[in-house]
Amino acid sequence: MEILKIVIVLIGFILLAIGVVCIYDARKITQKRFSFGDRNEGAKILKIVGFIMSIVGSLVIIFQNSIIS
């Protein structure tokens, strides 16, 4: 049961880290990975996705006890 809690917390931290990186490097990721014309729109979408991922990761970390039980 303890191992499962640790795994869930690690998944939450990974989601949180990916979300923060998406927010911080949105323009660089958009220029490197995507080929659509409007880079501002792509960066905005990537920042929104990163924000949602960081919120979900934070919620997983906070509520990991109620997820297991």
C-alpha positions as CSV (number, residue, x, y, z in Angstrom):
1,M,0.0,0.0,0.0
2,E,2.9,2.4,0.7
3,I,4.5,1.6,-2.6
4,L,1.2,2.6,-4.4
5,K,1.1,5.9,-2.5
6,I,4.7,6.6,-3.6
7,V,3.9,5.8,-7.2
8,I,0.9,8.0,-7.2
9,V,2.9,10.9,-5.7
10,L,5.6,10.4,-8.3
11,I,3.0,10.5,-11.1
12,G,1.7,13.7,-9.7
13,F,5.2,15.3,-9.6
14,I,5.8,14.2,-13.1
15,L,2.6,15.8,-14.3
16,L,3.4,18.9,-12.4
17,A,6.9,19.1,-13.8
18,I,5.7,18.6,-17.4
19,G,3.1,21.3,-16.9
20,V,5.6,23.8,-15.6
21,V,8.0,23.1,-18.5
22,C,5.1,23.5,-21.0
23,I,4.2,26.9,-19.4
24,Y,7.8,28.1,-19.3
25,D,9.1,26.9,-22.7
26,A,5.9,27.2,-24.7
27,R,7.3,29.4,-27.5
28,K,10.4,27.2,-27.9
29,I,8.4,24.0,-28.0
30,T,6.0,25.6,-30.5
31,Q,8.8,26.6,-32.8
32,K,10.5,23.3,-32.6
33,R,7.7,20.8,-32.7
34,F,4.7,22.3,-34.5
35,S,4.5,23.7,-38.0
36,F,1.4,25.8,-38.1
37,G,1.6,29.4,-39.0
38,D,0.3,31.3,-35.9
39,R,2.9,30.6,-33.2
40,N,1.2,32.9,-30.7
41,E,-1.9,30.7,-30.8
42,G,0.1,27.6,-30.5
43,A,2.0,29.0,-27.5
44,K,-1.2,30.0,-25.9
45,I,-2.7,26.6,-26.3
46,L,0.4,25.0,-24.9
47,K,0.4,27.3,-21.9
48,I,-3.2,26.4,-21.2
49,V,-2.5,22.7,-21.5
50,G,0.6,23.1,-19.2
51,F,-1.5,25.0,-16.6
52,I,-4.2,22.3,-16.6
53,M,-1.5,19.6,-16.3
54,S,0.1,21.3,-13.4
55,I,-3.2,21.7,-11.6
56,V,-4.0,18.0,-12.1
57,G,-0.6,17.0,-10.8
58,S,-1.0,19.2,-7.8
59,L,-4.4,17.7,-7.0
60,V,-3.1,14.2,-7.4
61,I,-0.3,15.0,-4.9
62,I,-2.7,16.7,-2.4
63,F,-5.5,14.1,-2.6
64,Q,-3.4,11.0,-2.9
65,N,-4.6,9.6,0.4
66,S,-8.3,9.7,-0.7
67,I,-7.4,8.2,-4.1
68,I,-5.9,5.1,-2.4
69,S,-8.6,4.5,0.3
